[in-house]
Amino acid sequence: MTILEFILRRLMKEIGICNRLQHSRKASLLSQKLNNNIISLGVKTWEEVGEIDQLDETYQELQSLFNSQEKIRSSLQIKLQTYESLKSETEHIEDKASQRIKSIHEAQGQLSKEILTIKKDIKDSEIICNDIRKKFTDSTAHYSEEKTELLKSKYTKERQRLANLNLSEKRAQSLIKKTENELHSFLDSTRLKNSEIMNKVSKSSKDIAAYEAKLDALEGSKKKAFRKIGSFIFEKFQSDDPHIISLMKKLKLRPSEAVRLTRVIKHHSILAS
C-alpha cells in the first residue's frame, strides 16, 4: 500500500466505506512476515554483533545455545543408533523364532505321520497274530508236529514284531512330547528375550523424544535471541552507530523492505481501528 493509497482509503473510511476486518487480517499477515524478516536478520547478523555492548549478552547466549545443541545432537545420534540396533535385534529374534517354530512343527508333523503308519502296522500285526494263534490252538485242526512248530515260530516272530512296533510308537509319542516341551520352553525364552528388548526399545524411544524436546526448546530460545538481535539491528538501521554501519556494509543489508512493511502495517492497523 502506497502513501497515496492509504490517504484515499482513509478518506473513504471517514465516509463509512472501509472493510476493517480485511485490513486487520492484512496487518496480522504482514506483521508475521515482518517478524520472520526480523528473525532472519538476526540469523544473518548474530555472529557479527559480539562487539555491540547492548547485544553482547544475547551473543554469548546464542553461542551457548549452539554448543548445547551440538552436544545434544551428538547424544541424540548415539540414541538413534542404539534404537536402530535394538530394532534389528528384535527383528532377528522374531525371524529366528519363526524359523525355529516352523522347524518344530515340521518335526511334529513328520512324527505324527510315522505314528499313523505304526498304528496301522500294529493293527495289521495284531490281526496276523490272532490268525496264527487260532490255527495252532484250534482243536479241530490236525497239524503235523512240524507244521505246529512252524506256526508257533511264525507267531513268536510276529509277536516280537508287534512288540517292536509298540515300542516304536511309544518312542515316537515320547519324541512328540519332547518337541512340545521344547516348543513351550523356546516360546517362554523368546517371550522373555523379546520383553527385555522391547523394554529397552521403549526406554530408547523415550530418550530420543526427550532429546528432541530439548532440541525444540533450544531452537525456540535461539529464535527469541535472533528476534532480539534482529529487532535491535532493525531499530538502528538509520543510526550513525559505527558498528551498525560496518555491519550493514559487510553483510550488504538493505532496510528498505523492513521499513516498507512497518509503514504498511501501520497503515492497515489505522484503517482497521
RONU-763389 format. One record per residue: residue in one letter; residue number from 1; x, y, z of N, C-alpha, C in turn. Coordinates in nm, 2 decimals. Layout:
N
   residuo   num   n.east   n.north     n.up   ca.east   ca.north    ca.up   c.east   c.north     c.up
         a   NUM        X         Y        Z         X          Y        Z        X         Y        Z
...
//
This chain:
273
   residuo   num   n.east   n.north     n.up   ca.east   ca.north    ca.up   c.east   c.north     c.up
         m     1     0.09     -0.12     0.00      0.00       0.00     0.00     0.09      0.12     0.00
         t     2     0.07      0.21    -0.10      0.15       0.33    -0.11     0.08      0.44    -0.02
         i     3     0.16      0.55     0.01      0.10       0.65     0.09    -0.02      0.71     0.03
         l     4    -0.02      0.73    -0.10     -0.14       0.78    -0.17    -0.26      0.69    -0.15
         e     5    -0.24      0.56    -0.16     -0.35       0.46    -0.14    -0.40      0.47     0.00
         f     6    -0.31      0.49     0.09     -0.35       0.50     0.23    -0.44      0.62     0.26
         i     7    -0.40      0.74     0.20     -0.47       0.86     0.22    -0.61      0.84     0.16
         l     8    -0.62      0.78     0.04     -0.75       0.76    -0.03    -0.84      0.67     0.06
         r     9    -0.78      0.56     0.11     -0.86       0.47     0.19    -0.91      0.53     0.32
         r    10    -0.82      0.62     0.37     -0.86       0.68     0.50    -0.98      0.78     0.48
         l    11    -0.97      0.85     0.36     -1.09       0.94     0.33    -1.22      0.86     0.31
         m    12    -1.20      0.74     0.25     -1.32       0.65     0.23    -1.37      0.60     0.36
         k    13    -1.28      0.57     0.45     -1.32       0.53     0.58    -1.40      0.63     0.66
         e    14    -1.36      0.76     0.64     -1.44       0.87     0.71    -1.58      0.88     0.66
         i    15    -1.61      0.83     0.54     -1.74       0.84     0.49    -1.81      0.70     0.50
         g    16    -1.75      0.61     0.57     -1.81       0.48     0.60    -1.78      0.37     0.51
         i    17    -1.69      0.39     0.41     -1.66       0.28     0.32    -1.52      0.22     0.36
         c    18    -1.52      0.12     0.43     -1.40       0.06     0.48    -1.42     -0.09     0.53
         n    19    -1.34     -0.18     0.48     -1.35      -0.32     0.53    -1.25     -0.34     0.64
         r    20    -1.29     -0.31     0.76     -1.19      -0.31     0.87    -1.14     -0.45     0.90
         l    21    -1.22     -0.55     0.88     -1.18      -0.69     0.91    -1.06     -0.73     0.81
         q    22    -1.08     -0.69     0.69     -0.98      -0.72     0.58    -0.85     -0.65     0.62
         h    23    -0.85     -0.53     0.66     -0.73      -0.45     0.70    -0.67     -0.51     0.82
         s    24    -0.75     -0.56     0.91     -0.70      -0.62     1.03    -0.62     -0.75     1.00
         r    25    -0.68     -0.83     0.91     -0.62      -0.96     0.87    -0.49     -0.93     0.79
         k    26    -0.49     -0.83     0.71     -0.37      -0.79     0.63    -0.26     -0.74     0.72
         a    27    -0.30     -0.67     0.82     -0.20      -0.62     0.92    -0.13     -0.74     1.00
         s    28    -0.22     -0.83     1.03     -0.17      -0.95     1.10    -0.07     -1.03     1.02
         l    29    -0.11     -1.06     0.89     -0.02      -1.13     0.80     0.11     -1.06     0.78
         l    30     0.10     -0.93     0.76      0.23      -0.86     0.73     0.31     -0.85     0.86
         s    31     0.25     -0.85     0.97      0.32      -0.85     1.10     0.40     -0.98     1.12
         q    32     0.34     -1.09     1.08      0.41      -1.22     1.08     0.52     -1.22     0.98
         k    33     0.50     -1.16     0.87      0.61      -1.16     0.77     0.73     -1.07     0.82
         l    34     0.69     -0.96     0.88      0.79      -0.87     0.93     0.87     -0.94     1.04
         n    35     0.80     -1.01     1.13      0.86      -1.09     1.24     0.96     -1.19     1.18
         n    36     0.92     -1.26     1.08      1.01      -1.36     1.01     1.13     -1.29     0.95
         n    37     1.11     -1.17     0.90      1.22      -1.10     0.84     1.32     -1.05     0.95
         i    38     1.26     -1.01     1.06      1.35      -0.97     1.17     1.43     -1.09     1.23
         i    39     1.36     -1.20     1.24      1.44      -1.32     1.28     1.55     -1.36     1.18
         s    40     1.52     -1.35     1.06      1.62      -1.38     0.95     1.73     -1.28     0.96
         l    41     1.70     -1.16     0.99      1.80      -1.06     1.01     1.90     -1.10     1.12
         g    42     1.84     -1.15     1.23      1.91      -1.19     1.35     2.00     -1.31     1.31
         v    43     1.95     -1.40     1.23      2.03      -1.52     1.19     2.15     -1.47     1.11
         k    44     2.13     -1.38     1.02      2.24      -1.33     0.93     2.34     -1.26     1.01
         t    45     2.31     -1.18     1.11      2.40      -1.09     1.18     2.46     -1.13     1.31
         w    46     2.40     -1.24     1.37      2.44      -1.26     1.51     2.59     -1.29     1.54
         e    47     2.65     -1.35     1.44      2.80      -1.38     1.46     2.88     -1.25     1.45
         e    48     2.82     -1.14     1.41      2.90      -1.02     1.39     2.87     -0.91     1.50
         v    49     2.79     -0.95     1.60      2.74      -0.85     1.69     2.81     -0.86     1.83
         g    50     2.92     -0.94     1.83      2.98      -0.96     1.96     3.04     -0.83     2.02
         e    51     3.07     -0.73     1.94      3.13      -0.61     1.98     3.03     -0.50     2.02
         i    52     2.90     -0.53     1.99      2.80      -0.43     2.03     2.76     -0.46     2.17
         d    53     2.78     -0.36     2.26      2.76      -0.38     2.40     2.62     -0.43     2.44
         q    54     2.52     -0.37     2.37      2.38      -0.40     2.40     2.34     -0.54     2.36
         l    55     2.42     -0.60     2.27      2.39      -0.74     2.23     2.49     -0.84     2.27
         d    56     2.58     -0.80     2.35      2.69      -0.90     2.40     2.63     -1.01     2.47
         e    57     2.54     -0.99     2.56      2.48      -1.09     2.64     2.40     -1.19     2.55
         t    58     2.32     -1.14     2.46      2.25      -1.22     2.36     2.34     -1.30     2.28
         y    59     2.45     -1.24     2.24      2.56      -1.31     2.15     2.61     -1.43     2.23
         q    60     2.65     -1.40     2.36      2.70      -1.51     2.44     2.60     -1.62     2.46
         e    61     2.47     -1.58     2.48      2.36      -1.68     2.50     2.35     -1.77     2.37
         l    62     2.36     -1.71     2.26      2.35      -1.79     2.13     2.46     -1.88     2.12
         q    63     2.58     -1.84     2.15      2.70      -1.93     2.14     2.68     -2.05     2.24
         s    64     2.63     -2.02     2.35      2.60      -2.13     2.45     2.49     -2.22     2.40
         l    65     2.39     -2.17     2.34      2.27      -2.25     2.28     2.32     -2.34     2.17
         f    66     2.41     -2.28     2.08      2.46      -2.36     1.97     2.55     -2.48     2.02
         n    67     2.63     -2.45     2.13      2.71      -2.55     2.18     2.63     -2.66     2.25
         s    68     2.53     -2.62     2.32      2.44      -2.72     2.39     2.36     -2.80     2.28
         q    69     2.32     -2.73     2.17      2.25      -2.80     2.07     2.34     -2.91     2.00
         e    70     2.47     -2.87     1.98      2.56      -2.97     1.92     2.58     -3.09     2.00
         k    71     2.60     -3.07     2.13      2.62      -3.18     2.23     2.49     -3.27     2.23
         i    72     2.38     -3.21     2.23      2.25      -3.29     2.24     2.23     -3.36     2.11
         r    73     2.27     -3.30     1.99      2.26      -3.37     1.87     2.35     -3.49     1.86
         s    74     2.47     -3.48     1.92      2.56      -3.59     1.92     2.51     -3.70     2.01
         s    75     2.45     -3.67     2.12      2.39      -3.77     2.21     2.27     -3.83     2.14
         l    76     2.19     -3.75     2.08      2.07      -3.80     2.01     2.11     -3.90     1.90
         q    77     2.22     -3.87     1.83      2.27      -3.96     1.72     2.30     -4.10     1.78
         i    78     2.37     -4.10     1.89      2.40      -4.22     1.96     2.27     -4.30     2.00
         k    79     2.18     -4.22     2.05      2.05      -4.29     2.09     1.98     -4.34     1.97
         l    80     1.98     -4.27     1.86      1.92      -4.32     1.74     1.98     -4.45     1.69
         q    81     2.12     -4.45     1.70      2.19      -4.57     1.66     2.16     -4.69     1.75
         t    82     2.14     -4.66     1.88      2.11      -4.77     1.97     1.97     -4.82     1.94
         y    83     1.88     -4.72     1.91      1.74      -4.76     1.88     1.73     -4.85     1.76
         e    84     1.80     -4.81     1.65      1.81      -4.89     1.53     1.87     -5.03     1.55
         s    85     1.97     -5.04     1.64      2.03      -5.16     1.67     1.94     -5.25     1.75
         l    86     1.86     -5.20     1.84      1.76      -5.27     1.92     1.65     -5.32     1.83
         k    87     1.61     -5.24     1.73      1.51      -5.28     1.64     1.55     -5.40     1.55
         s    88     1.68     -5.39     1.51      1.74      -5.50     1.43     1.75     -5.63     1.51
         e    89     1.78     -5.61     1.64      1.79      -5.73     1.73     1.65     -5.79     1.75
         t    90     1.55     -5.71     1.76      1.41      -5.76     1.77     1.37     -5.83     1.65
         e    91     1.40     -5.78     1.53      1.37      -5.84     1.41     1.44     -5.98     1.39
         h    92     1.57     -5.98     1.44      1.65      -6.10     1.43     1.58     -6.21     1.52
         i    93     1.54     -6.17     1.64      1.48      -6.26     1.74     1.35     -6.32     1.68
         e    94     1.27     -6.23     1.62      1.14      -6.27     1.56     1.17     -6.37     1.44
         d    95     1.27     -6.34     1.36      1.30      -6.42     1.24     1.35     -6.56     1.29
         k    96     1.43     -6.56     1.39      1.49      -6.68     1.44     1.38     -6.77     1.50
         a    97     1.29     -6.70     1.58      1.18      -6.77     1.64     1.08     -6.83     1.54
         s    98     1.06     -6.76     1.43      0.97      -6.81     1.33     1.03     -6.93     1.26
         q    99     1.16     -6.93     1.23      1.22      -7.05     1.17     1.22     -7.17     1.27
         r   100     1.25     -7.14     1.40      1.26      -7.25     1.49     1.12     -7.31     1.51
         i   101     1.02     -7.23     1.52      0.88      -7.28     1.54     0.84     -7.36     1.42
         k   102     0.87     -7.31     1.30      0.84      -7.39     1.18     0.91     -7.52     1.17
         s   103     1.04     -7.52     1.22      1.11      -7.65     1.22     1.05     -7.75     1.32
         i   104     1.01     -7.70     1.43      0.95      -7.79     1.54     0.82     -7.84     1.49
         h   105     0.74     -7.76     1.42      0.61      -7.80     1.37     0.62     -7.90     1.26
         e   106     0.73     -7.88     1.18      0.75      -7.98     1.07     0.79     -8.12     1.13
         a   107     0.88     -8.11     1.23      0.92      -8.23     1.30     0.80     -8.31     1.36
         q   108     0.71     -8.23     1.43      0.59      -8.29     1.49     0.50     -8.35     1.38
         g   109     0.49     -8.28     1.27      0.41      -8.33     1.16     0.46     -8.47     1.11
         q   110     0.60     -8.47     1.09      0.66      -8.59     1.04     0.64     -8.71     1.14
         l   111     0.65     -8.68     1.27      0.63      -8.78     1.38     0.49     -8.83     1.38
         s   112     0.39     -8.74     1.36      0.25      -8.78     1.36     0.22     -8.87     1.24
         k   113     0.29     -8.85     1.13      0.27      -8.94     1.01     0.33     -9.07     1.04
         e   114     0.44     -9.07     1.11      0.51      -9.20     1.14     0.42     -9.28     1.24
         i   115     0.36     -9.21     1.34      0.27      -9.28     1.43     0.15     -9.34     1.37
         l   116     0.09     -9.27     1.27     -0.02      -9.32     1.20     0.02     -9.45     1.12
         t   117     0.14     -9.45     1.06      0.18      -9.57     0.99     0.21     -9.68     1.09
         i   118     0.27     -9.65     1.20      0.30      -9.75     1.30     0.17     -9.81     1.36
         k   119     0.07     -9.73     1.38     -0.06      -9.78     1.43    -0.12     -9.87     1.33
         k   120    -0.11     -9.84     1.21     -0.17      -9.93     1.10    -0.10    -10.06     1.10
         d   121     0.04    -10.05     1.11      0.12     -10.18     1.12     0.09    -10.26     1.24
         i   122     0.06    -10.19     1.35      0.03     -10.26     1.48    -0.10    -10.34     1.46
         k   123    -0.20    -10.27     1.40     -0.33     -10.33     1.38    -0.32    -10.45     1.29
         d   124    -0.24    -10.44     1.18     -0.22     -10.55     1.09    -0.15    -10.66     1.16
         s   125    -0.05    -10.63     1.24      0.03     -10.73     1.31    -0.06    -10.81     1.41
         e   126    -0.15    -10.74     1.48     -0.24     -10.80     1.58    -0.33    -10.90     1.51
         i   127    -0.38    -10.86     1.39     -0.47     -10.95     1.31    -0.39    -11.08     1.27
         i   128    -0.27    -11.06     1.23     -0.18     -11.17     1.19    -0.16    -11.27     1.31
         c   129    -0.13    -11.21     1.42     -0.10     -11.29     1.55    -0.23    -11.37     1.58
         n   130    -0.34    -11.30     1.58     -0.47     -11.37     1.62    -0.50    -11.48     1.52
         d   131    -0.47    -11.46     1.39     -0.50     -11.57     1.29    -0.41    -11.69     1.32
         i   132    -0.28    -11.66     1.34     -0.19     -11.77     1.36    -0.22    -11.85     1.49
         r   133    -0.26    -11.77     1.60     -0.29     -11.84     1.73    -0.41    -11.92     1.71
         k   134    -0.51    -11.88     1.64     -0.63     -11.96     1.62    -0.60    -12.09     1.55
         k   135    -0.50    -12.08     1.46     -0.47     -12.20     1.38    -0.41    -12.31     1.46
         f   136    -0.31    -12.28     1.55     -0.25     -12.39     1.62    -0.32    -12.42     1.75
         t   137    -0.42    -12.34     1.79     -0.50     -12.37     1.91    -0.63    -12.43     1.87
         d   138    -0.66    -12.44     1.75     -0.79     -12.50     1.70    -0.79    -12.65     1.72
         s   139    -0.88    -12.70     1.81     -0.88     -12.84     1.85    -0.92    -12.93     1.73
         t   140    -1.00    -12.87     1.64     -1.05     -12.95     1.53    -0.94    -12.96     1.42
         a   141    -0.84    -12.88     1.42     -0.74     -12.88     1.32    -0.64    -12.99     1.35
         h   142    -0.59    -13.06     1.26     -0.49     -13.17     1.28    -0.37    -13.14     1.20
         y   143    -0.27    -13.07     1.27     -0.14     -13.03     1.21    -0.03    -13.13     1.25
         s   144     0.06    -13.15     1.16      0.17     -13.23     1.20     0.25    -13.15     1.30
         e   145     0.34    -13.22     1.37      0.42     -13.15     1.47     0.51    -13.05     1.41
         e   146     0.56    -13.08     1.29      0.64     -12.98     1.22     0.57    -12.86     1.18
         k   147     0.44    -12.88     1.13      0.35     -12.76     1.10     0.32    -12.68     1.22
         t   148     0.29    -12.75     1.33      0.26     -12.68     1.45     0.38    -12.59     1.50
         e   149     0.50    -12.65     1.50      0.61     -12.58     1.54     0.64    -12.46     1.45
         l   150     0.61    -12.48     1.32      0.63     -12.37     1.22     0.53    -12.25     1.25
         l   151     0.41    -12.29     1.29      0.31     -12.18     1.32     0.35    -12.11     1.45
         k   152     0.40    -12.19     1.55      0.44     -12.13     1.68     0.56    -12.03     1.65
         s   153     0.65    -12.07     1.57      0.77     -11.99     1.54     0.73    -11.86     1.47
         k   154     0.63    -11.88     1.37      0.58     -11.76     1.30     0.51    -11.67     1.39
         y   155     0.43    -11.73     1.49      0.36     -11.65     1.59     0.46    -11.57     1.68
         t   156     0.56    -11.64     1.72      0.66     -11.57     1.81     0.73    -11.46     1.74
         k   157     0.76    -11.48     1.61      0.83     -11.37     1.54     0.73    -11.25     1.52
         e   158     0.61    -11.28     1.49      0.51     -11.17     1.47     0.48    -11.10     1.60
         r   159     0.48    -11.17     1.71      0.46     -11.11     1.84     0.58    -11.02     1.87
         q   160     0.70    -11.06     1.83      0.82     -10.98     1.86     0.81    -10.85     1.77
         r   161     0.77    -10.87     1.65      0.75     -10.76     1.56     0.64    -10.66     1.62
         l   162     0.54    -10.71     1.67      0.43     -10.63     1.73     0.49    -10.55     1.85
         a   163     0.57    -10.62     1.93      0.63     -10.56     2.05     0.72    -10.44     2.00
         n   164     0.80    -10.47     1.90      0.89     -10.36     1.84     0.81    -10.24     1.79
         l   165     0.69    -10.28     1.72      0.61     -10.17     1.67     0.55    -10.08     1.79
         n   166     0.50    -10.15     1.89      0.45     -10.08     2.01     0.56     -9.99     2.07
         l   167     0.68    -10.05     2.08      0.79      -9.97     2.13     0.82     -9.85     2.04
         s   168     0.82     -9.87     1.91      0.84      -9.76     1.82     0.73     -9.65     1.83
         e   169     0.61     -9.69     1.86      0.50      -9.59     1.88     0.53     -9.51     2.01
         k   170     0.57     -9.58     2.11      0.60      -9.51     2.24     0.71     -9.41     2.22
         r   171     0.81     -9.45     2.15      0.93      -9.36     2.12     0.88     -9.24     2.04
         a   172     0.80     -9.26     1.94      0.75      -9.15     1.86     0.66     -9.06     1.94
         q   173     0.58     -9.12     2.03      0.49      -9.03     2.12     0.58     -8.95     2.21
         s   174     0.69     -9.02     2.26      0.78      -8.95     2.35     0.85     -8.84     2.28
         l   175     0.89     -8.86     2.16      0.95      -8.75     2.08     0.86     -8.63     2.06
         i   176     0.73     -8.66     2.03      0.63      -8.56     2.01     0.62     -8.48     2.14
         k   177     0.61     -8.55     2.25      0.60      -8.48     2.38     0.73     -8.39     2.41
         k   178     0.84     -8.45     2.37      0.97      -8.38     2.39     0.97     -8.25     2.30
         t   179     0.92     -8.26     2.18      0.92      -8.14     2.09     0.82     -8.04     2.14
         e   180     0.71     -8.09     2.20      0.61      -7.99     2.26     0.67     -7.92     2.38
         n   181     0.74     -7.99     2.46      0.81      -7.93     2.58     0.92     -7.83     2.53
         e   182     0.99     -7.87     2.42      1.09      -7.79     2.36     1.03     -7.66     2.31
         l   183     0.91     -7.67     2.24      0.84      -7.56     2.18     0.80     -7.46     2.29
         h   184     0.74     -7.52     2.40      0.69      -7.43     2.51     0.81     -7.36     2.58
         s   185     0.92     -7.43     2.60      1.04      -7.37     2.66     1.10     -7.26     2.57
         f   186     1.10     -7.29     2.44      1.15      -7.19     2.34     1.07     -7.07     2.34
         l   187     0.93     -7.09     2.34      0.84      -6.97     2.34     0.85     -6.89     2.46
         d   188     0.87     -6.95     2.58      0.88      -6.88     2.70     1.01     -6.80     2.70
         s   189     1.12     -6.86     2.65      1.25      -6.80     2.64     1.25     -6.68     2.55
         t   190     1.18     -6.70     2.43      1.17      -6.60     2.33     1.09     -6.48     2.38
         r   191     0.98     -6.51     2.46      0.89      -6.40     2.51     0.97     -6.32     2.61
         l   192     1.06     -6.39     2.69      1.14      -6.32     2.79     1.24     -6.22     2.72
         k   193     1.31     -6.28     2.62      1.41      -6.20     2.55     1.34     -6.08     2.48
         n   194     1.22     -6.11     2.41      1.15      -6.01     2.34     1.10     -5.90     2.44
         s   195     1.06     -5.94     2.56      1.01      -5.84     2.65     1.13     -5.75     2.70
         e   196     1.24     -5.81     2.72      1.36      -5.73     2.77     1.40     -5.63     2.66
         i   197     1.40     -5.68     2.53      1.44      -5.60     2.42     1.34     -5.48     2.40
         m   198     1.21     -5.52     2.41      1.10      -5.42     2.39     1.11     -5.31     2.50
         n   199     1.15     -5.35     2.62      1.16      -5.25     2.73     1.28     -5.16     2.70
         k   200     1.39     -5.21     2.64      1.50      -5.13     2.60     1.46     -5.04     2.49
         v   201     1.38     -5.09     2.39      1.33      -5.01     2.28     1.24     -4.90     2.33
         s   202     1.16     -4.93     2.43      1.07      -4.82     2.48     1.15     -4.71     2.55
         k   203     1.25     -4.76     2.63      1.33      -4.66     2.70     1.41     -4.57     2.60
         s   204     1.46     -4.64     2.50      1.54      -4.57     2.39     1.45     -4.47     2.32
         s   205     1.33     -4.51     2.29      1.23      -4.42     2.23     1.20     -4.30     2.31
         k   206     1.19     -4.32     2.45      1.16      -4.21     2.54     1.28     -4.11     2.54
         d   207     1.40     -4.17     2.54      1.52      -4.09     2.55     1.53     -4.00     2.42
         i   208     1.50     -4.06     2.31      1.50      -3.99     2.18     1.40     -3.87     2.19
         a   209     1.28     -3.90     2.24      1.18      -3.80     2.25     1.22     -3.69     2.34
         a   210     1.29     -3.72     2.45      1.34      -3.62     2.54     1.44     -3.53     2.48
         y   211     1.54     -3.59     2.41      1.64      -3.52     2.34     1.58     -3.43     2.23
         e   212     1.48     -3.48     2.16      1.42      -3.40     2.05     1.34     -3.28     2.12
         a   213     1.28     -3.30     2.23      1.21      -3.19     2.30     1.31     -3.09     2.35
         k   214     1.43     -3.13     2.39      1.54      -3.04     2.43     1.58     -2.95     2.31
         l   215     1.60     -3.02     2.20      1.64      -2.95     2.08     1.53     -2.85     2.04
         d   216     1.41     -2.89     2.05      1.30      -2.79     2.01     1.30     -2.67     2.11
         a   217     1.33     -2.70     2.24      1.33      -2.59     2.33     1.45     -2.50     2.30
         l   218     1.56     -2.55     2.27      1.68      -2.47     2.23     1.66     -2.39     2.10
         e   219     1.59     -2.46     2.01      1.55      -2.39     1.88     1.46     -2.27     1.91
         g   220     1.37     -2.29     2.01      1.28      -2.18     2.05     1.36     -2.06     2.11
         s   221     1.46     -2.10     2.20      1.54      -2.00     2.26     1.63     -1.92     2.16
         k   222     1.68     -2.00     2.06      1.76      -1.94     1.96     1.67     -1.84     1.88
         k   223     1.55     -1.88     1.85      1.46      -1.79     1.77     1.44     -1.66     1.85
         k   224     1.42     -1.67     1.98      1.40      -1.55     2.06     1.52     -1.46     2.06
         a   225     1.64     -1.52     2.07      1.76      -1.44     2.06     1.78     -1.38     1.93
         f   226     1.75     -1.45     1.82      1.76      -1.40     1.68     1.67     -1.28     1.67
         r   227     1.55     -1.29     1.72      1.45      -1.19     1.71     1.50     -1.06     1.78
         k   228     1.56     -1.08     1.90      1.61      -0.97     1.98     1.72     -0.90     1.90
         i   229     1.81     -0.97     1.85      1.92      -0.91     1.77     1.87     -0.84     1.64
         g   230     1.78     -0.91     1.57      1.72      -0.86     1.45     1.64     -0.73     1.48
         s   231     1.57     -0.73     1.59      1.49      -0.61     1.63     1.58     -0.49     1.66
         f   232     1.69     -0.52     1.73      1.79      -0.41     1.76     1.85     -0.36     1.63
         i   233     1.90     -0.45     1.54      1.96      -0.40     1.42     1.86     -0.32     1.34
         f   234     1.73     -0.37     1.33      1.63      -0.30     1.26     1.61     -0.16     1.31
         e   235     1.60     -0.15     1.44      1.57      -0.02     1.50     1.69      0.08     1.48
         k   236     1.81      0.02     1.46      1.93       0.11     1.45     1.97      0.13     1.30
         f   237     1.89      0.09     1.21      1.93       0.10     1.07     1.96      0.24     1.03
         q   238     1.89      0.34     1.08      1.91       0.48     1.05     2.01      0.55     1.14
         s   239     2.07      0.48     1.23      2.16       0.54     1.33     2.30      0.56     1.27
         d   240     2.38      0.64     1.34      2.52       0.66     1.29     2.61      0.57     1.37
         d   241     2.56      0.47     1.44      2.64       0.38     1.51     2.74      0.31     1.42
         p   242     2.87      0.33     1.44      2.97       0.27     1.35     2.97      0.12     1.34
         h   243     2.93      0.05     1.45      2.91      -0.10     1.44     2.80     -0.13     1.34
         i   244     2.69     -0.06     1.35      2.57      -0.09     1.26     2.61     -0.06     1.12
         i   245     2.68      0.06     1.10      2.71       0.09     0.96     2.81     -0.01     0.90
         s   246     2.91     -0.05     0.98      3.00      -0.15     0.94     2.93     -0.29     0.91
         l   247     2.84     -0.32     0.99      2.76      -0.44     0.98     2.68     -0.44     0.85
         m   248     2.62     -0.33     0.82      2.53      -0.32     0.70     2.62     -0.33     0.57
         k   249     2.74     -0.27     0.58      2.82      -0.27     0.46     2.88     -0.42     0.44
         k   250     2.92     -0.48     0.55      2.98      -0.61     0.54     2.88     -0.71     0.49
         l   251     2.76     -0.71     0.54      2.66      -0.81     0.50     2.56     -0.76     0.39
         k   252     2.59     -0.64     0.35      2.51      -0.58     0.24     2.36     -0.58     0.27
         l   253     2.33     -0.53     0.39      2.19      -0.53     0.44     2.12     -0.41     0.38
         r   254     1.99     -0.43     0.35      1.91      -0.33     0.29     1.78     -0.31     0.38
         p   255     1.76     -0.20     0.45      1.65      -0.19     0.54     1.52     -0.15     0.47
         s   256     1.52     -0.13     0.34      1.40      -0.07     0.27     1.28     -0.16     0.28
         e   257     1.29     -0.29     0.27      1.18      -0.39     0.27     1.12     -0.39     0.41
         a   258     1.20     -0.39     0.52      1.15      -0.39     0.65     1.08     -0.26     0.69
         v   259     1.14     -0.15     0.64      1.08      -0.02     0.66     0.94     -0.01     0.59
         r   260     0.94     -0.06     0.47      0.81      -0.06     0.39     0.71     -0.14     0.47
         l   261     0.74     -0.26     0.51      0.65      -0.34     0.58     0.60     -0.28     0.71
         t   262     0.69     -0.21     0.78      0.64      -0.14     0.90     0.54     -0.03     0.87
         r   263     0.57      0.04     0.77      0.48       0.15     0.73     0.34      0.10     0.69
         v   264     0.34     -0.01     0.60      0.22      -0.07     0.55     0.14     -0.13     0.67
         i   265     0.21     -0.19     0.76      0.14      -0.25     0.88     0.07     -0.14     0.96
         k   266     0.14     -0.03     0.98      0.08       0.08     1.05    -0.04      0.14     0.98
         h   267    -0.03      0.15     0.85     -0.15       0.20     0.77    -0.27      0.11     0.78
         h   268    -0.25     -0.03     0.77     -0.36      -0.12     0.78    -0.42     -0.12     0.92
         s   269    -0.33     -0.10     1.02     -0.38      -0.10     1.16    -0.47      0.02     1.18
         i   270    -0.43      0.13     1.13     -0.51       0.25     1.14    -0.64      0.24     1.07
         l   271    -0.64      0.18     0.95     -0.77       0.16     0.88    -0.86      0.05     0.95
         a   272    -0.79     -0.04     1.02     -0.87      -0.15     1.09    -0.93     -0.10     1.22
         s   273    -0.88      0.01     1.27     -0.92       0.06     1.41    -1.06      0.13     1.40
//
